[in-house]
Amino acid sequence: MQQIIYNLAFSPKIRVIDISDTNSGSDVVAEALYKLIKISGAIEVLNLANSGVAQFFKVDFYKALGENKTLQYLNINGT
């Protein structure tokens, strides 16, 4: 999952990423999502509901969220 998420950051056409209900919570997936938010200039929807990844987010992830200009919807319910 980590490598897929990281590679999606370089696709300018990807607008929606939904990894909800995947049970993919780990520190490497959280790091890949951080890089995705930091690098991508296209992501509008990020659905992480019930993925278990939010518990692994560090301060840098939340800073990247604050700097992101395109993200319109973020769901981390149940994580």
DANORHU-V86045 format. One record per helix or strand of 2 or more residues. SS is the DSSP state (hx for helix, st for strand). FROM is the first residue (numbers start at 1). TO is the last residue. If there is no record, write none. Layout:
SS_FROM_TO + SS_FROM_TO
//
This chain:
hx_2_8 + st_16_18 + hx_27_39 + st_45_47 + hx_54_56 + hx_59_67 + st_73_75
//
